[in-house]
Amino acid sequence: MSELERWETRFSAPGYHFGTEPNAFLKSHAHLLRPGQKALSVADGEGRNGVWLVEQGLDVLSVDFSPTAQRKAKALAAERGVSLRTETADMVDWAWPEEEFDVIIAIFIQFAPQADQARMFEGMKRALKPGGLLLIEGYGEKQLEYGTGGPKNITQLYTRKRLERTFGDFAKIEISEYDSMRVEGDGHTGMAALIDLVGWK
């Protein structure tokens, strides 16, 4: 089964695999967002984060490679009374634009091998405007002990050193590592080893 087929199967199940509420890390940084900003939600899945960003007054492009997920994202936006722009694409091979977005979020995108993650990170850096905000949350290596979500391959998990090396050319980055109980649908529930990055290009 291909990666796309695996996610299509997940997203075809009733309900929302990761719930309909926004990611807790993203929501906690609402104070950094401004109405009218242009935002990109990377691998946005069923749209819980993209829809929330629209509700904060941002102009959001939600990109994911699963057509089923994007249909659910559109349905969620309609249910909430907002308009979400979507594009079906594989983020690894996506034609990342040049300095187009004020805000880019990448929440749990560790489905890809490390080399492909690196390509996406470079794409994010290119697509973010100077001074733009980047929000990343993922699992750290300790997540393998918890087994409450995320990849089983340790090379796909984040480390502080790797994020510092990748985004060291930003004007400012803040990285936090911590354990936290998460309840985000069936896909992310339980104690989790998290690593967050808040960065300004």
C-alpha positions as CSV (number, residue, x, y, z in Angstrom):
1,M,0.0,0.0,0.0
2,S,1.4,3.4,-1.0
3,E,1.6,6.3,1.5
4,L,-1.3,8.0,-0.3
5,E,-3.5,4.9,-0.1
6,R,-2.7,4.5,3.6
7,W,-3.9,8.1,4.3
8,E,-6.9,7.8,2.0
9,T,-7.9,4.8,4.0
10,R,-7.5,6.6,7.3
11,F,-9.4,9.7,6.1
12,S,-12.2,7.6,4.6
13,A,-13.3,6.5,8.0
14,P,-16.2,8.3,9.6
15,G,-15.4,11.4,11.6
16,Y,-12.2,13.3,11.7
17,H,-9.0,11.2,12.4
18,F,-7.3,14.1,14.4
19,G,-10.5,15.8,15.5
20,T,-11.9,19.1,14.5
21,E,-10.2,21.3,17.1
22,P,-7.0,23.1,16.3
23,N,-3.6,21.8,17.4
24,A,-2.9,23.0,21.0
25,F,0.5,24.5,20.1
26,L,-0.9,26.4,17.2
27,K,-3.8,27.7,19.3
28,S,-1.4,28.9,22.0
29,H,0.3,31.2,19.5
30,A,-2.8,32.9,18.3
31,H,-1.4,36.2,19.7
32,L,1.2,36.1,17.0
33,L,-1.4,36.1,14.2
34,R,-3.0,39.1,12.5
35,P,-6.2,39.3,10.5
36,G,-5.5,39.6,6.8
37,Q,-2.2,37.7,6.8
38,K,-1.7,35.1,4.1
39,A,-1.1,31.7,5.6
40,L,-0.1,28.2,4.4
41,S,-1.0,25.1,6.3
42,V,1.3,22.3,5.2
43,A,-0.1,18.8,4.8
44,D,-3.3,20.1,6.5
45,G,-5.2,16.9,6.3
46,E,-8.9,17.2,7.2
47,G,-8.5,20.9,7.8
48,R,-8.7,21.4,11.6
49,N,-5.8,23.8,11.6
50,G,-6.5,25.5,8.3
51,V,-10.1,26.2,9.3
52,W,-9.1,27.6,12.6
53,L,-6.6,30.0,11.0
54,V,-9.4,31.3,8.7
55,E,-11.6,31.8,11.8
56,Q,-8.8,34.1,13.1
57,G,-9.2,36.2,10.0
58,L,-6.3,34.9,7.9
59,D,-6.3,34.1,4.2
60,V,-5.4,30.4,4.2
61,L,-4.2,27.9,1.7
62,S,-4.7,24.4,2.9
63,V,-2.5,21.9,1.0
64,D,-2.7,18.1,1.3
65,F,-2.2,15.1,-1.0
66,S,-5.4,13.3,0.1
67,P,-8.5,14.3,-1.9
68,T,-10.6,12.7,0.8
69,A,-9.0,14.8,3.5
70,Q,-9.6,17.9,1.5
71,R,-13.3,17.1,1.0
72,K,-13.6,16.9,4.7
73,A,-11.7,20.1,5.2
74,K,-14.1,21.9,2.9
75,A,-17.0,20.4,4.7
76,L,-15.6,21.5,8.1
77,A,-15.1,25.0,6.7
78,A,-18.7,25.1,5.4
79,E,-20.0,23.9,8.8
80,R,-18.1,26.7,10.5
81,G,-19.3,29.3,8.0
82,V,-15.8,30.2,6.6
83,S,-14.1,29.8,3.3
84,L,-10.9,27.7,3.0
85,R,-8.8,27.6,-0.1
86,T,-7.4,24.1,-0.8
87,E,-4.9,22.6,-3.2
88,T,-4.3,18.9,-3.7
89,A,-0.6,18.2,-3.9
90,D,2.3,16.2,-2.5
91,M,4.2,18.8,-0.4
92,V,7.5,17.1,-1.2
93,D,7.2,17.9,-4.9
94,W,5.0,21.0,-4.6
95,A,6.0,24.0,-6.6
96,W,6.8,26.2,-3.5
97,P,6.3,29.9,-4.3
98,E,8.8,32.6,-3.5
99,E,8.2,34.8,-0.5
100,E,4.4,34.5,-0.7
101,F,3.2,33.8,2.9
102,D,3.2,35.8,6.1
103,V,2.6,32.6,8.2
104,I,3.4,29.0,7.5
105,I,2.4,26.2,9.8
106,A,3.6,22.6,9.7
107,I,2.0,20.5,12.4
108,F,3.0,16.8,12.6
109,I,4.2,16.4,9.0
110,Q,6.7,13.6,9.9
111,F,5.1,11.1,7.6
112,A,7.9,11.7,5.1
113,P,11.4,10.3,5.3
114,Q,14.0,12.7,6.6
115,A,15.3,13.6,3.1
116,D,11.8,14.6,2.0
117,Q,11.3,16.5,5.2
118,A,14.4,18.5,4.4
119,R,13.0,19.4,1.0
120,M,9.8,20.6,2.6
121,F,11.7,22.7,5.1
122,E,13.6,24.3,2.3
123,G,10.3,25.0,0.5
124,M,8.9,26.6,3.6
125,K,11.9,28.8,4.0
126,R,11.6,29.9,0.3
127,A,7.8,30.5,0.5
128,L,7.9,32.6,3.7
129,K,8.1,36.3,3.4
130,P,11.0,38.1,5.1
131,G,9.9,38.7,8.7
132,G,7.3,35.9,8.3
133,L,6.3,33.5,11.0
134,L,7.0,29.8,10.9
135,L,5.3,27.4,13.4
136,I,6.4,23.8,13.5
137,E,5.3,21.0,15.9
138,G,6.4,17.4,15.8
139,Y,7.5,14.5,17.8
140,G,10.9,14.2,19.4
141,E,12.8,10.9,19.6
142,K,11.4,10.0,23.0
143,Q,8.0,9.6,21.3
144,L,9.1,6.0,20.4
145,E,8.7,5.2,24.1
146,Y,5.2,6.5,24.2
147,G,3.9,5.1,20.9
148,T,0.9,7.4,21.0
149,G,1.2,8.6,17.4
150,G,3.8,9.5,14.8
151,P,6.3,7.5,12.8
152,K,8.1,4.4,14.2
153,N,11.3,5.3,12.4
154,I,13.6,7.4,14.6
155,T,15.1,9.3,11.6
156,Q,11.7,10.9,10.9
157,L,11.5,12.4,14.4
158,Y,12.8,15.8,15.2
159,T,15.8,16.8,17.3
160,R,16.7,20.3,18.6
161,K,20.1,20.0,16.8
162,R,18.5,19.3,13.5
163,L,16.0,22.1,13.7
164,E,18.7,24.6,14.8
165,R,20.8,23.5,11.9
166,T,18.0,23.8,9.4
167,F,16.6,27.1,10.5
168,G,19.8,28.7,11.9
169,D,19.7,31.3,9.2
170,F,16.4,32.7,10.5
171,A,16.3,36.1,12.3
172,K,15.1,34.4,15.4
173,I,14.0,30.9,16.5
174,E,12.6,29.5,19.7
175,I,12.7,25.7,20.3
176,S,10.9,23.9,23.1
177,E,11.1,20.2,24.0
178,Y,8.6,18.8,26.5
179,D,6.2,16.0,27.3
180,S,2.5,16.7,27.3
181,M,-0.8,14.9,27.3
182,R,-2.6,15.4,24.0
183,V,-6.1,14.5,22.9
184,E,-6.4,15.2,19.2
185,G,-8.8,12.7,17.7
186,D,-8.0,9.0,17.4
187,G,-4.7,9.9,15.7
188,H,-2.9,11.7,18.5
189,T,-4.1,10.8,21.9
190,G,-2.0,10.2,25.0
191,M,1.3,11.3,26.5
192,A,3.6,12.7,23.8
193,A,7.2,13.8,23.5
194,L,6.9,17.1,21.6
195,I,9.3,19.6,20.0
196,D,8.1,23.0,18.9
197,L,9.7,25.7,16.8
198,V,8.6,29.3,16.5
199,G,10.7,31.1,14.0
200,W,10.8,34.5,12.2
201,K,12.6,34.6,8.8
